[in-house]
Amino acid sequence: MVRALAILTLFLIASMAVGLSVGSQHIDPASLFRDSFSRTLFFRLRLPRVLLGSIVGSSLALTGGALQALFRNPLADPYTLGVSGGGALGASIAIALGWSSRVAGIPLVFAASFAGAMVAVSLVRTIARTGAVVLPGALLLSGVAVNLIAAAGVLTIEYLTDPSSALRILRWLIGSLDIVGLQPIGRMLWVLAPAWLALLALSRQLNLIAIDEDTAATLGVNVRRCEAIVHTLCALIVGVTVSAGGAIGFVGLIVPHAVRMMFGEDLRIVLPGSLLLGAAFLILADALARTVLPSGELPVGAITGLAGGPVFLWLLRRRQQYAAM
Amino acid sequence: MPDWFEAQHLDYSYANGPLVVRDVSLASTPGTMTAVIGANGSGKSTLIRMLAGLLRPRAGKILLEGILFEDWQPRRRAREIAYVPQSTAAAFPFHAIDMVLSGRTPHTLRFRFESVADVEKAREALETAGAAHLAGRSFTSLSGGERQMVILARALAQEPRLLLLDEPSSSLDLKHRAALIRALAGLSEKKNLSVIMITHDLQLTGAFDRILALRCGEMAAAGTPDEVLRDDVLRDIYSDPDVHARRIGDQTLVWVDL
């Protein structure tokens, strides 16, 4: 456990170094002390971007690992289950109504995105569950349906709203980590850090549920309560990340499986491991997105999608082999 | 002295359907083995799932040490009662030893990993279940019978005082069936383990102290094997006039005319 987390922490630090050093403008570490332009570039643009990448990556990977365990389905992730889609629809509505609205001090985009994610996860769960069994096919298909509905909803809003809002929605939807300044990151962490910790605290219960729901119940886990808490936490985390970075796909699918392959199935290692590796993964994906084109940059969502789609198909194939036995 | 584990007048219905278990009572004292028999759909699994705390009875109550089931803290109750389901599906390739180790959960601190002593107990449990050779295998690669042995080991690692089993022998071969019953009888005698087990294999029930028979959710018969494994009683339980039971030595042979 300690060894696993130490290795992943070192990898995360290395990824951060890579993420901070690459970009359209080369920044020499020494110039940070002399040159105010470099300093501005570094502290207002590059550092926030790397930090946002790590927060979003951690969040998606952690929720992916938790949802896979909760639904006992290796193909579950915020993206495939439509949770991100639901969040995106909620956020789009908020954007169309005006970015800056706040209700009781909470930005409307956050709140709407959380509500959308919550509706999506509840919907998918209700459809896929019969008694103590979550039907794997129904789970993923209802995820697909929720995604389609959400996408149609977003499209409708883009069509109806004024052109500048529509453009903002479009740019944000592709998934981008482009932000200015450290302030928004601090605000996100206020919500995310407690939610991460709460989810990590449920690792053991989730580990037992991943084995079997009835087993978990007879070992003293209150499955219904645990499920409700995990749903809410995942919707909250995804809601916040989606409203900040758009719907970045497949991070929650790839990362937990990578941790499993390296360190085994125990969720008590997979979840904290995913938190660390998810951050590293998205930082590197974003570094790639920023540098792969000779001029301009690719949306990071495109990179994770290109990497994640094949992984999804491979997992699907492997699962059919289990099922055949 | 009240019975240590007691179910009184249990009723159960799924959603708003008809009662699938009606007015069933049973009791178990430490060190006794009870078999639950009955035709398919007679409510056996529903009954045992209520006893395991997985379903809440519509009416009636379950008492453990005289205390209502709902009043037990789930973790404390998990140290008393373990449950072996009919089959366990596996979505992730957990190692068999890790599955067994999960049985130690009610005994370990919440934010601690299992200790070396826990691993030792898990290995012992695998040994008792006759599955020591499966420890390093991935659960998804095991056959139905092998999975059943691993799940039994997990329940044993839980060190319960009452073990509930839902047709554990159905996917086991002849040799492993006998080994299972011997293991359970040994634990019952040496460690005072109580066993309540559903089975279709009436030959095995001769080794039990008591048999409870269900028919259409109601108690059709209850008593010692000698009292229940008789032509007239069995014909009534299975609603089939061609069932026969014969005593051969200390075994009872049950068959149906084809």
Boltz contact constraints between the chains, C-beta under 6 A:
constraints:
  - contact:
      token1: [A, 72]
      token2: [B, 91]
      max_distance: 6.0
  - contact:
      token1: [A, 208]
      token2: [B, 102]
      max_distance: 6.0
  - contact:
      token1: [A, 210]
      token2: [B, 92]
      max_distance: 6.0
  - contact:
      token1: [A, 211]
      token2: [B, 102]
      max_distance: 6.0
  - contact:
      token1: [A, 212]
      token2: [B, 88]
      max_distance: 6.0
  - contact:
      token1: [A, 214]
      token2: [B, 54]
      max_distance: 6.0
  - contact:
      token1: [A, 214]
      token2: [B, 85]
      max_distance: 6.0
  - contact:
      token1: [A, 217]
      token2: [B, 54]
      max_distance: 6.0
  - contact:
      token1: [A, 218]
      token2: [B, 52]
      max_distance: 6.0
  - contact:
      token1: [A, 218]
      token2: [B, 83]
      max_distance: 6.0
  - contact:
      token1: [A, 219]
      token2: [B, 78]
      max_distance: 6.0
  - contact:
      token1: [A, 219]
      token2: [B, 105]
      max_distance: 6.0
  - contact:
      token1: [A, 219]
      token2: [B, 106]
      max_distance: 6.0
  - contact:
      token1: [A, 220]
      token2: [B, 74]
      max_distance: 6.0
  - contact:
      token1: [A, 220]
      token2: [B, 75]
      max_distance: 6.0
  - contact:
      token1: [A, 220]
      token2: [B, 78]
      max_distance: 6.0
  - contact:
      token1: [A, 220]
      token2: [B, 106]
      max_distance: 6.0
  - contact:
      token1: [A, 265]
      token2: [B, 92]
      max_distance: 6.0
  - contact:
      token1: [A, 265]
      token2: [B, 94]
      max_distance: 6.0
  - contact:
      token1: [A, 322]
      token2: [B, 140]
      max_distance: 6.0
